[in-house]
Amino acid sequence: MRYEAQTYMTPKEVLEEAISFFGIDLGLALQSQGPARFHFVGGGGHVTISVRDGVPVAVDFEAREWDAQVEAFMAQITRKRWWRRFWKGVQQERG
């Protein structure tokens, strides 16, 4: 299954979170990687993550057997951090 998410994290932050979530927490093996792409395998399936820089950053996923976990990760990276909401409010007040 293919998925796409948008986030205000940096591409580097997204990839670091992916290593933590899929590699450390779920125990998937990082089979290959590129400058903006990781491919994890394990449990009879795989997860591929590709990141495209922009505002917001676009994150593409391809998953087999790990769909629920990809959806959980997407929810994690798309949540706006409280300080980003706060800073946006401060900028609006300043004009």
FITORGU-235982 format. One record per residue: residue in three letters; x, y, z of N, C-alpha, C, O in turn. Coordinates in steps of 0.02 Angstrom, whole numbers, plus 32768, in hexadecimal, padded with zeros to 4 digits. Example, Ala and Ser with C-alpha at 12.3 -4.5 7.8 and 13.67 -1.06 7.14 Angstrom:
REM residues 2
Ala82947EE4818682677F1F818682947F5B818682C87F5A81A7/Ser82827F90816282AC7FCB816582858002818A829E80398192/
//
This chain:
REM residues 95
Met802A7FC68000800080008000802D803E80008062803E801F/Arg801780717FDE803D80B07FDB801980E680047FDB80E98006/Tyr8040810F802580268145804E804F81848041808881808029/Glu803281BD8052805781FC805080428226808C80078227809E/Ala8072824880AA8064827480E2808C82B480D880BD82B680B4/Gln807582E980F98099832880F980A9833A81428080832F816E/Thr80E48356814C80F98366818F812183A7818F813C83BB815C/Tyr812583C681C9814E840281D0819183F181F281B7841D8204/Met819F83B081F981E1839B8210821183A381D581FB83A7819B/Thr825183A581E3828283A781AD828A83618190827A833081B2/Pro82A3835B815382B08317813882DE82EE816582D282B2816E/Lys8311830D8181833E82E981AE831982CF81EC832582978201/Glu82EE82F9820982C782E48243829982A982328293827A825A/Val827A82AB81F8824E827481E38275823381DD825E81FF81F6/Leu82AF823581BE82D781F981B582F281DF81F782F681A28202/Glu8304820C8225831B81F6826782E281D5828D82EB81A282AE/Glu82A681F28289826B81D482A9825B8190828B8248816282AE/Ala8264818982498257814A8227828681138240827180DA824B/Ile82C58123824882F580F2826282E180DD82A882E380A182B9/Ser82CF810D82D282BA80FD8316827B80D28317827880A0833A/Phe824980E682F0820780C582F1820A808082D181F7804F82F0/Phe8221807D82938220803D826F825B8010828082547FD48285/Gly8296802E828A82D18006829882D77FF182E082DC7FB582EE/Ile82D68021830E82E18011835482A27FF6837482A37FC08392/Asp826A801A836F822C80058391820E7FC6837381FA7F9A8398/Leu820A7FC1833181EA7F888311821B7F5082FD82067F1982ED/Gly825B7F5F82FD828D7F2D82EE82947F1B82A582AE7EE58295/Leu827F7F47827882897F3B823182D27F4A821F82F27F75823D/Ala82EB7F2681EE83307F2F81D883327F6481A0830A7F628172/Leu83617F9281A6836B7FC4817283927FA3813A83CF7F98813F/Gln83707F928103838F7F6D80CC83B77F9A809E83ED7F888086/Ser839B7FD6809083BF8005806583AA804B8076837680578093/Gln83D6807A806383C680C0807083E780EB803B841A80DA801E/Gly83C78124802F83E18157800283E08199802783D2819A8063/Pro83EE81D0800583EF8211802683AC8223804683AA8243807B/Ala8375820F8028833382208043830481E4803F82C881EC8035/Arg832081A8804882F7816B804083128134806C834F8127806D/Phe82E58112809082F780D880B882CA809E80A5828F80A88095/His82E6806280A582BF8025809682CB7FF480CF83027FDA80D8/Phe82957FE780F682987FB8812E82767F77811B82457F7780F5/Val82907F3E813382727EFD8126826E7ED5816782947EE08196/Gly823E7EA8816882367E7B81A181EE7E6581A981C07E858190/Gly81E57E2E81CB81A27E1581D9817A7E04819B813D7E07819C/Gly819B7DF1816581797DDF812881627E1A80FE813B7E1180CF/Gly81787E56811081637E9080E9819A7EC480E581D47EB580F4/His81887F0080D181B97F3580CB81977F7980D3815A7F8080CD/Val81C07FAC80E081AA7FF280E281E0801A80BF821B801680D0/Thr81CB8042808D81F98070806B81E080B7807981A580C68071/Ile820E80E2808E81FE8127809E8229815480738266814E8071/Ser820881828050822B81B48026821581F9803D81D982058049/Val8244822680438236826A805C8247829C8025827D82998007/Arg821982CB8019822483027FE982228344800F81F183548031/Asp8258836A8009825D83AA802B822A83DC8010821A83DA7FD4/Gly82128407803B81E2843A802881C18455806781D48442809F/Val81918480805E816A849980978121848E8087810484B48060/Pro8102845C80A3811E842B80D2814683F480AE814383EE8071/Val816A83CE80D58190839580BC8160835D80A98133834E80D0/Ala8169833F806F813F83078059816382C58068819E82BD805A/Val813D82968084815982558096812F8220807380F2821C807E/Asp814F81F78049812D81C18025813F817F8045817981738058/Phe810E8153804B81178111806980FF80DC803980CF80E58015/Glu812180A4803A81088067801A81108030804E814680268068/Ala80D9800C805C80DB7FD9809180BA7F99807B808A7F998054/Arg80D57F63809480B47F22808E80BA7F0080D380F17EF880ED/Glu80817EEE80EF807B7ECE813080877EFD816B80837EE781A4/Trp80967F3C815F80A47F6B819580777FA98190808B7FDF81A5/Asp803C7FA2817380117FDB81677FFB7FFF81A77FFD803D81AA/Ala7FE77FDA81DA7FD17FF98218800A802182387FFE80578253/Gln804680078235807F8029825280928068822980A5809A8246/Val808B806481E78098809F81BE806580D581CE8077811081D3/Glu802680C281D77FF380F481E980018113822D7FF6814F8236/Ala801980EC825D802C8107829E8066813882988066816C82B8/Phe80978126826F80D18153826480BB8193824280D281CA8253/Met808E818D8211807481C981EF805281F78220805B8234821D/Ala802B81DB824E800982048281803C822782AD8033826082C1/Gln8073820482BC80A7822082E780CB825B82C680D7828D82E7/Ile80DA825582868101828B826680D682C5824E80F082FB8240/Thr809582BA8247806B82F1822E804F831C8266803283518259/Arg8057830682A58040833082DC806A836F82DF80A8836C82DD/Lys804983A782E5806F83E582EC808883EA8334806483DC8363/Arg80C483FD833A80E18405837C80C68445839B80BA84768378/Trp80BC844383DD809E847C83FE80C584BC83F280A684F183EA/Trp810784B983F0812E84F783E98127851483A3812E8550839A/Arg811984EA8371810E8505832E80CD852C832C80C98562830E/Arg80998512834E805A85378352806485788378804985AC8365/Phe8089857483AF809785AF83D880BC85E483AF80A9861E83B0/Trp80F185CF838C811A85FE836680F1861E832E80F986598320/Lys80C685F7830E809C861282D9806E864882F68063867C82D6/Gly8053863D83328029866F8353805086AE8364803786E5835C/Val808E86A6837A80B886E0838A80C68708834B80C38745834C/Gln80D586E6831580E3870982D680A6872F82BD80AC876682A3/Gln806B871282C6802E873482B08021877282DA800A87A582C0/Glu802F876F831B802587A88347805487E183358042881C833B/Arg809187D0832080C28803830F80B2882682CD80CB885C82BF/Gly8088880682A68072882682678098880F822E808B882681F6/
//
